Amino acid sequence: MALLDRVLQRGPRTTLPVEEQRMSLIEHLEALRRALIICLIAWSVATIAAIFVAGHVITFLITRAGIGHAIYLQPGGGVLLQLKVALYIGIVLAAPVIIQQVWWFVSPGLHPHERKYVLPLVLATIVFFAIGVSVAMFALPLYIKILGSLAPADVTYLPDISELVSFVLIMVIGFGLVFELPVVLFVLGMLRIINSRWLNKRRPYWFLALALLANFLTPGVDPLTPMIMFVPLYLFFEGTALLLKLLGR
């Protein structure tokens, strides 16, 4: 809410006539419209390009999931599936532009000394989301194996490719958002909502919460697999706490 209030008050806080206040609101809406148009254009271009590789991505997902073969249940299901995958890939490819536009829209609500962090935050958001997507792809066969082992013995799994793509999409978004933890903590720290002392004081709770989250997101019978997610998440937490401390937050 603090950031939202500052974004809505783009510019210096001065007493302005009603006409100038309305113009400021119009300029704010124009900036929002510009950002939305750029995001839609980026998504459209990326989706058109993704149509040519959608089939290869579907093959990769089937191979990565270790299911060997998949089916679709409607006559036009194959064509619609490739379009669906292209739309999803388009979002991923356009993500850098979308993230950049979000930060561009928010940056006028920041103080001048805070705006220097916008570009690093844009890059960090993209990098951490990409790491989350990579971990999701790593965990995909683990999820398929664990969920399959929980099914009744007399039930056979016939992989519906459309359902598999939706399942992978949920995983990618979920893992990508989880790995945005350091960016979220840093932004909250810069807004003075939290600080490094608050994080350090509650380190045991964060340790336990991240351990439980890692075990939930990377299921497996061995203790090593969840560590693949827990170690980077905890290092990101410690790194963010240290960075906020160095910045005096």
PyMOL commands that set and color helices and strands:
alter all, ss='L'
color gray80, all
select helices_A, chain A and resi 2-8+18-50+54-65+77-109+112-115+118-149+161-178+181-190+196-201+203-217+224-246
alter helices_A, ss='H'
color red, helices_A
deselect
rebuild
show_as cartoon
